[in-house]
Amino acid sequence: MIVMEIVPVDKRRSKVILDEDFTLVLYRGELRKFGIEEGKPISEETYEEILREVLFKRARERVLFLLKSSDKTEQELRRKLKDGGYPKEAADYAIEFLKEHHFIDDENYGRRYVEFNSERKSQRQIQYELQKKGLDKEVIQEILSEQPVDEEAQILAYLKKKCIKAEEMDFKERGKVMAALGRRGFSYDAISHVLGGFYSED
C-alpha cells in the first residue's frame, strides 16, 4: 500500500488516502507513530497494527455512540463508518461486536419501525424506507404480514383532515384525490374502497 495523499480533516485529524482506494482517518500523533508519510509505503504488518491498536476500538466506540441517539440497521451503521473513513475491516469488527452483544438486530428493528409508523405511513412507503435501510425484501414482507398496515384508516384520517367528503365529490374531484393518495403510496384497493368506487360516475 502506498500513501497517495494526506488531507487534513480538522486541526487534529487527517485522511490518509492509499493507492488501493482505501482511506484511513488518523490523528497527527498516530501518523508520526506509524511513520505515515505521502509517497511512502505502508507494510501489511503496519496496517494490521493500525487496525488492532487504533481503528477496531475507535470503530466500536463510534457505533456505540451512534446507537445512543437512535436505533439503526447494520447498513446504516456501515454507511456511517465508511463516511467517517473507517476501512471495511474495522466496520466488520464493530458490527460483529454489536451482533455478539445483541445491540443490533435488523428484523427487530423492522418490527419496531412498522409498529411506530403503521398509523401514519402507507405500506408501500414503509417497504421502500426499510429496503433503503438495508432490510431484506422477504423479511419486510414477513413483518408486514404479521403487522398489517391499516391504509383505509389512514385514508379516512387524511380525508377528514382535508375536510373532504367522498360522497359529495364528482368524478373529476375523485380523480384528483385518488392521485394525491396514490402519491402517498396508498394501494389502489384501499383508495377505491374508501372512495366508494372511483370509476363509477354518479
C-alpha angles and dihedrals in degrees: 000000000000124000103235098178142351112213122188113238095184138330093296108028137056135193113235112208115201129197095250094062090265121138130194129187112213138166119250092251090054091052089056094043094054095037095241114172135157113272094016126110126246113217121226088246092055092046091052090048091053090051095048099041101036122006103044092056093040093050091049092051091047096055092045089053092049091052092055092073098043145338115276138186125242091255093051091051093047090051091051091050093048091050088050092057099255115147121235093258091059092046091050091051094049094046092048089051091053093049093048090054094041094242092134133034117164095202093052089045089054092050092051091046093053092046092051096044103033093099098047108032133055121247091247091053092049091049092050094048094047091049089052088053090056104259117147115253093234092051090052092050091050092051093048092049088056095039106033120196115236098222094168091060090050092050091050089050090050092051091048092049091051092044090238119156110200094201091058098050123103123222095272094048091049089053092056093047092046091052091049091051091046090055088056089059100253116150122252091239093056093044096047093045092054095042091050105239110334095197097056111087116218 
